């Protein structure tokens, strides 16, 4: 899109508050809903939630629809349900990217602040191979991990076909590759205003002469990709390439702080440091990191799992973090709050003591935060629930 057109659209999209959107009219008595129930809709299991709110106030709830089992490989689709009442009720299930026997997943959606369109980045591999085989380098490039982008111009009703961007964002010596999972970030302030940033992770091949196979956790690393033209072209941003076995950054999530910096929070994949969460910052829009990923000690309750961060709107609004809150088990989904830009976190509330795993946070409107998360009583992935929470619960002056 020409820069002049994108600048004109920015006036209408960036300055349109969500408080006038449809989500503001949700039933105030609605606290939760369940957009995905495993075993329904032709899928064995639903996993890997990701969510955004469009400028019209529609909440989009993405997930992986796993046809045959709860496993990470096989015939997997990217699916979507839409809510026009703030996450209280949901429209029919739609397939956004069909696996057709292969694996499509790791949805990372973001709203382009210039056009209001939804940009969705996902990952792919052959349904006949596993993550372990990919990390050991036992697959062909066609079977291995690839990266795709799609767009919706009509509030998430329809998406374009997936377009392969692997050559733009994946070095040849990388093996595993995963976008998100969870929402990506559109920068709304600073010199890179309008940039789309997708947190991601990868694995590298062992150095020449090593007896390692590449399957070891130490070869995981976080990175980010970004687009300055609404998702038409992409570049590789920072790369965490320590591979030292001490802090093993993996599934990666991000939020833009009020001062313009990006805050990144990552799962520590079996590193030797005490603690399961790592974090860092970027002051240049995800091109480089201000410091290496290091352990975040105030989140030591969180097990080894994906998590989510969300910066609420406002100069003094808190940064939120969601994840399970038992360090040795995936259960007891909770939310934490930081009032110092991610330097420290304090737990605000625990949603339940049920089993729980992956989650994604979204600001539904000025007064409401949503969390889309995996949970269950008999199994961790029985359902994907959407919980609505008042933003006032996270105000800095609350205990």
C-alpha positions as CSV (number, residue, x, y, z in Angstrom):
1,X,0.0,0.0,0.0
2,X,1.4,3.5,-0.8
3,X,2.7,5.3,2.2
4,X,0.3,8.2,1.6
5,X,-2.7,5.9,1.8
6,X,-1.3,4.1,4.9
7,X,-0.8,7.5,6.6
8,X,-4.4,8.6,5.8
9,X,-5.8,5.3,7.1
10,X,-3.7,5.7,10.3
11,X,-5.7,8.8,11.2
12,X,-8.9,6.7,11.3
13,X,-7.6,3.4,12.7
14,X,-5.0,4.4,15.3
15,X,-7.2,7.1,16.8
16,X,-10.4,5.0,17.0
17,X,-10.8,3.9,20.7
18,X,-12.1,0.4,21.4
19,X,-14.5,2.0,23.9
20,X,-16.9,2.8,21.1
21,X,-16.7,-0.6,19.6
22,X,-19.2,-3.5,19.7
23,X,-17.3,-5.1,22.6
24,X,-18.3,-2.2,24.8
25,X,-21.9,-3.5,24.6
26,X,-21.2,-6.9,26.0
27,X,-23.5,-8.2,28.8
28,X,-21.9,-6.8,32.0
29,X,-22.9,-10.0,33.7
30,X,-20.9,-12.2,31.4
31,X,-17.7,-13.5,33.0
32,X,-16.7,-16.5,30.9
33,X,-17.4,-18.6,27.9
34,X,-16.0,-21.7,26.2
35,X,-15.3,-21.2,22.5
36,X,-13.6,-24.6,22.1
37,X,-14.5,-28.0,23.6
38,X,-12.2,-30.9,22.7
39,X,-14.0,-33.7,20.9
40,X,-16.5,-31.3,19.2
41,X,-16.5,-29.9,15.7
42,X,-14.6,-32.8,14.2
43,X,-11.4,-32.4,16.2
44,X,-9.9,-34.6,18.9
45,X,-8.3,-31.7,20.7
46,X,-8.1,-27.9,20.5
47,X,-4.8,-26.3,21.6
48,X,-2.6,-23.2,21.3
49,X,-5.0,-20.2,21.9
50,X,-4.3,-16.8,20.4
51,X,-6.6,-13.7,20.5
52,X,-6.9,-10.1,19.3
53,X,-9.6,-7.5,19.3
54,X,-10.3,-5.7,16.0
55,X,-11.0,-2.0,15.7
56,X,-14.7,-2.9,15.3
57,X,-14.6,-4.6,18.7
58,X,-14.8,-8.1,17.4
59,X,-12.8,-10.6,19.6
60,X,-11.1,-13.3,17.4
61,X,-10.2,-16.5,19.1
62,X,-7.7,-18.6,17.2
63,X,-6.6,-22.2,18.0
64,X,-5.1,-25.3,16.6
65,X,-7.7,-27.9,15.7
66,X,-6.0,-31.3,16.1
67,X,-7.9,-34.0,14.2
68,X,-6.4,-37.2,15.5
69,X,-5.0,-36.6,19.0
70,X,-3.6,-34.1,21.4
71,X,-0.1,-34.5,19.9
72,X,1.9,-31.7,18.3
73,X,2.2,-33.4,14.9
74,X,-0.2,-34.9,12.3
75,X,-3.3,-33.4,10.7
76,X,-3.8,-30.0,12.3
77,X,-5.7,-26.9,11.2
78,X,-5.7,-23.3,12.3
79,X,-9.3,-22.5,13.3
80,X,-11.1,-19.4,14.4
81,X,-14.3,-18.3,16.2
82,X,-15.5,-14.7,16.3
83,X,-17.4,-12.8,19.1
84,X,-19.2,-9.5,18.5
85,X,-20.2,-9.2,22.2
86,X,-16.9,-9.0,23.9
87,X,-16.3,-12.8,24.2
88,X,-19.7,-13.7,25.8
89,X,-20.9,-15.7,22.8
90,X,-19.2,-17.1,19.7
91,X,-20.0,-17.5,16.0
92,X,-19.4,-20.8,14.1
93,X,-16.0,-22.4,13.9
94,X,-14.1,-21.6,10.7
95,X,-11.0,-23.1,9.3
96,X,-8.4,-20.4,8.5
97,X,-5.6,-22.6,7.3
98,X,-6.3,-26.3,6.6
99,X,-3.6,-28.8,7.3
100,X,-4.9,-31.3,4.7
101,X,-3.0,-34.0,6.5
102,X,-0.1,-31.7,7.5
103,X,0.5,-29.5,10.5
104,X,-0.5,-25.9,10.5
105,X,-0.4,-24.0,13.8
106,X,1.3,-21.6,16.2
107,X,-1.2,-18.8,15.3
108,X,0.3,-15.3,15.9
109,X,-2.4,-12.7,15.0
110,X,-2.0,-8.9,15.0
111,X,-4.1,-5.9,13.9
112,X,-2.3,-3.6,11.4
113,X,-2.7,-0.2,13.0
114,X,-2.7,1.6,9.7
115,X,-5.5,-0.4,7.9
116,X,-7.3,-2.3,10.7
117,X,-6.7,-5.5,8.8
118,X,-5.9,-8.7,10.7
119,X,-2.5,-10.2,9.9
120,X,-2.0,-13.8,10.9
121,X,1.4,-15.5,10.9
122,X,1.6,-19.3,11.3
123,X,4.0,-22.2,11.1
124,X,3.9,-25.4,9.1
125,X,5.5,-28.8,8.7
126,X,4.7,-32.2,7.1
127,X,2.2,-34.2,9.2
128,X,4.5,-37.2,8.8
129,X,7.4,-35.8,10.8
130,X,7.9,-34.8,14.5
131,X,9.6,-32.0,16.2
132,X,12.4,-34.3,17.4
133,X,13.1,-35.5,13.8
134,X,13.2,-31.8,12.6
135,X,15.6,-30.8,15.4
136,X,17.9,-33.8,14.5
137,X,18.0,-32.7,10.9
138,X,16.3,-35.8,9.6
139,X,13.8,-34.2,7.3
140,X,13.8,-32.5,3.9
141,X,13.3,-28.7,3.6
142,X,9.8,-29.4,2.2
143,X,9.0,-31.5,5.3
144,X,10.5,-29.1,7.8
145,X,9.2,-26.0,9.5
146,X,8.0,-23.2,7.3
147,X,6.4,-19.8,7.9
148,X,3.2,-18.4,6.3
149,X,1.2,-15.1,6.4
150,X,-2.5,-14.4,5.8
151,X,-4.7,-11.4,6.0
152,X,-8.3,-10.5,6.6
153,X,-9.8,-7.2,5.5
154,X,-13.3,-7.9,6.8
155,X,-13.0,-8.2,10.5
156,X,-11.9,-11.8,10.5
157,X,-14.7,-13.2,8.4
158,X,-12.4,-14.4,5.6
159,X,-8.7,-14.8,5.2
160,X,-6.4,-14.9,2.2
161,X,-4.6,-18.2,1.4
162,X,-1.4,-18.7,3.4
163,X,1.7,-17.2,1.6
164,X,5.1,-18.7,2.3
165,X,7.6,-16.2,3.8
166,X,10.2,-18.8,5.0
167,X,13.0,-17.5,2.8
168,X,12.6,-14.0,4.3
169,X,12.8,-15.1,8.0
170,X,14.5,-18.5,8.4
171,X,18.2,-18.9,8.1
172,X,19.3,-22.1,6.3
173,X,21.0,-23.6,9.4
174,X,17.9,-23.4,11.6
175,X,15.9,-26.5,12.0
176,X,12.9,-26.0,14.3
177,X,10.8,-22.8,13.9
178,X,7.7,-21.6,15.6
179,X,5.8,-18.3,15.5
180,X,4.5,-17.1,18.9
181,X,2.3,-18.8,20.0
182,X,0.0,-16.0,21.1
183,X,-0.8,-12.6,19.7
184,X,1.9,-10.5,17.9
185,X,2.5,-6.8,18.6
186,X,1.8,-3.7,16.5
187,X,4.0,-0.8,17.6
188,X,1.9,2.4,18.3
189,X,4.6,4.8,19.5
190,X,8.3,5.6,18.8
191,X,10.3,5.8,15.6
192,X,9.0,2.4,14.4
193,X,5.3,3.2,14.9
194,X,3.2,0.9,12.8
195,X,5.7,-2.0,12.8
196,X,4.3,-5.5,13.2
197,X,6.5,-7.6,15.5
198,X,6.0,-11.4,15.8
199,X,7.8,-13.1,18.7
200,X,9.1,-16.5,17.6
201,X,11.6,-19.3,18.4
202,X,13.8,-21.7,16.6
203,X,16.5,-24.4,17.0
204,X,19.9,-24.4,15.4
205,X,22.1,-27.2,14.2
206,X,25.0,-28.3,16.5
207,X,28.4,-26.9,15.6
208,X,30.6,-29.0,13.3
209,X,32.3,-31.9,15.1
210,X,29.8,-31.9,18.0
211,X,28.4,-35.3,19.1
212,X,25.1,-33.6,19.8
213,X,22.1,-34.4,17.6
214,X,20.4,-31.0,17.8
215,X,17.5,-32.4,19.8
216,X,19.0,-31.0,23.1
217,X,17.2,-28.1,24.7
218,X,20.3,-26.0,24.5
219,X,19.8,-25.5,20.8
220,X,16.5,-23.6,21.2
221,X,16.6,-19.9,20.9
222,X,14.1,-17.0,20.8
223,X,14.0,-14.4,18.0
224,X,11.6,-12.0,16.4
225,X,10.5,-11.1,12.9
226,X,9.0,-7.8,11.8
227,X,7.2,-6.0,9.0
228,X,7.1,-2.3,8.2
229,X,4.6,-2.5,5.4
230,X,1.6,-4.2,7.0
231,X,2.8,-7.8,6.6
232,X,3.7,-7.6,2.9
233,X,7.5,-8.1,3.4
234,X,9.3,-9.5,6.5
235,X,12.7,-9.3,8.1
236,X,14.5,-11.2,10.8
237,X,15.1,-9.2,13.9
238,X,17.1,-10.1,17.0
239,X,18.3,-13.6,17.4
240,X,19.1,-15.2,20.8
241,X,21.9,-17.6,19.8
242,X,23.6,-18.4,23.1
243,X,22.9,-22.1,22.9
244,X,24.8,-22.6,26.2
245,X,22.3,-24.7,28.1
246,X,22.1,-22.1,30.9
247,X,19.1,-20.0,29.8
248,X,17.3,-21.7,26.9
249,X,14.7,-19.3,25.5
250,X,11.9,-20.9,23.6
251,X,8.2,-19.9,23.2
252,X,8.3,-16.2,23.2
253,X,5.8,-13.4,23.7
254,X,6.0,-9.6,23.7
255,X,4.3,-6.3,24.7
256,X,5.2,-2.6,24.0
257,X,5.7,-0.6,27.1
258,X,4.5,3.0,27.5
259,X,8.1,4.2,27.0
260,X,8.2,2.6,23.6
261,X,10.4,-0.3,24.5
262,X,9.4,-3.9,23.7
263,X,9.3,-6.3,26.7
264,X,9.9,-10.0,25.8
265,X,9.0,-12.9,28.0
266,X,10.1,-16.5,27.2
267,X,9.8,-20.0,28.4
268,X,13.1,-21.4,29.7
269,X,13.4,-24.8,28.0
270,X,15.1,-26.8,30.7
271,X,18.0,-24.4,31.3
272,X,20.2,-24.9,34.3
273,X,19.4,-21.5,35.8
274,X,17.0,-21.6,38.7
275,X,13.6,-20.4,37.3
276,X,11.3,-21.2,34.4
277,X,10.8,-17.7,32.9
278,X,13.3,-15.5,31.0
279,X,12.9,-11.9,29.9
280,X,14.6,-9.1,28.1
281,X,13.9,-5.7,26.3
282,X,14.4,-4.1,22.9
283,X,14.7,-0.4,22.4
284,X,14.8,-0.5,18.6
285,X,11.6,-2.3,17.7
286,X,12.9,-5.9,18.0
287,X,16.0,-5.4,15.8
288,X,18.4,-6.0,18.7
289,X,18.1,-6.8,22.4
290,X,19.2,-4.4,25.2
291,X,20.6,-7.4,27.1
292,X,20.5,-11.2,26.9
293,X,17.5,-13.2,28.2
294,X,17.9,-13.7,31.9
295,X,15.7,-15.4,34.6
296,X,12.8,-13.4,35.9
297,X,12.8,-14.4,39.6
298,X,9.4,-12.9,40.5
299,X,7.7,-15.4,38.2
300,X,9.2,-18.5,39.8
301,X,5.7,-19.9,40.4
302,X,5.3,-20.6,36.7
303,X,6.2,-24.0,35.3
304,X,7.9,-24.7,31.9
305,X,5.1,-23.5,29.6
306,X,4.1,-20.9,27.1
307,X,2.7,-17.7,28.7
308,X,1.3,-14.3,27.7
309,X,2.0,-10.6,28.4
310,X,-0.2,-7.6,27.7
311,X,0.4,-3.9,28.3
312,X,-2.8,-2.2,29.3
313,X,-3.5,1.2,27.7
314,X,-2.4,4.3,29.6
315,X,0.9,5.8,30.7
316,X,0.6,4.4,34.2
317,X,-1.3,1.2,33.3
318,X,0.3,-2.1,34.4
319,X,1.9,-4.8,32.3
320,X,0.1,-8.1,32.8
321,X,1.4,-11.7,32.7
322,X,-0.6,-14.9,32.5
323,X,0.4,-18.5,33.1
324,X,-0.1,-21.5,35.4
325,X,1.0,-20.9,38.9
326,X,2.4,-24.2,40.2
327,X,6.1,-24.5,39.3
328,X,5.9,-28.3,38.9
329,X,2.5,-28.7,37.2
330,X,0.3,-27.1,34.6
331,X,-2.6,-26.0,36.7
332,X,-4.0,-23.0,38.5
333,X,-4.1,-20.3,35.8
334,X,-3.2,-16.9,37.3
335,X,-2.5,-13.3,36.4
336,X,0.4,-11.2,37.6
337,X,0.9,-7.4,37.4
338,X,4.0,-5.3,36.9
339,X,4.1,-1.6,37.6
340,X,7.7,-1.1,36.7
341,X,7.8,-2.3,33.1
342,X,8.5,-5.9,33.8
343,X,11.3,-5.6,36.3
344,X,9.2,-7.2,38.9
345,X,5.8,-8.9,39.0
346,X,3.2,-9.6,41.7
347,X,0.4,-12.1,41.5
348,X,-3.0,-10.5,41.4
349,X,-5.5,-13.4,41.1
350,X,-5.8,-17.1,40.4
351,X,-8.6,-18.1,38.1
352,X,-9.1,-21.6,39.5
353,X,-7.1,-24.6,40.7
354,X,-8.0,-26.6,37.6
355,X,-5.4,-27.9,35.2
356,X,-4.3,-25.2,32.8
357,X,-1.5,-24.6,30.3
358,X,-1.2,-22.1,27.3
359,X,-2.9,-18.7,27.4
360,X,-3.2,-15.4,25.6
361,X,-4.3,-12.0,26.9
362,X,-6.3,-9.4,25.1
363,X,-7.7,-6.0,26.0
364,X,-11.4,-6.3,25.0
365,X,-12.2,-2.7,25.7
366,X,-11.2,0.1,28.1
367,X,-12.9,-1.7,31.1
368,X,-12.3,-5.4,30.2
369,X,-9.3,-7.7,29.9
370,X,-9.8,-11.1,28.3
371,X,-7.8,-14.3,28.8
372,X,-8.1,-17.2,26.4
373,X,-6.6,-20.3,28.0
374,X,-6.4,-24.1,27.9
375,X,-8.0,-25.7,31.0
376,X,-9.9,-28.8,32.2
377,X,-10.8,-30.9,35.2
378,X,-10.1,-34.4,33.7
379,X,-7.4,-33.3,31.3
380,X,-5.4,-30.1,30.8
381,X,-6.8,-29.7,27.3
382,X,-10.5,-30.4,27.8
383,X,-11.5,-26.9,26.7
384,X,-10.2,-23.5,25.7
385,X,-12.0,-21.0,28.0
386,X,-12.4,-17.2,27.6
387,X,-12.5,-15.3,30.9
388,X,-13.5,-11.6,31.1
389,X,-11.9,-9.6,33.9
390,X,-12.4,-5.9,34.9
391,X,-9.3,-3.8,34.2
392,X,-9.9,-2.2,37.6
393,X,-8.7,-5.5,39.2
394,X,-5.2,-4.6,38.0
395,X,-5.0,-1.0,39.0
396,X,-1.7,-0.1,40.7
397,X,-3.3,1.0,44.0
398,X,-5.1,-2.3,44.5
399,X,-3.5,-4.8,47.0
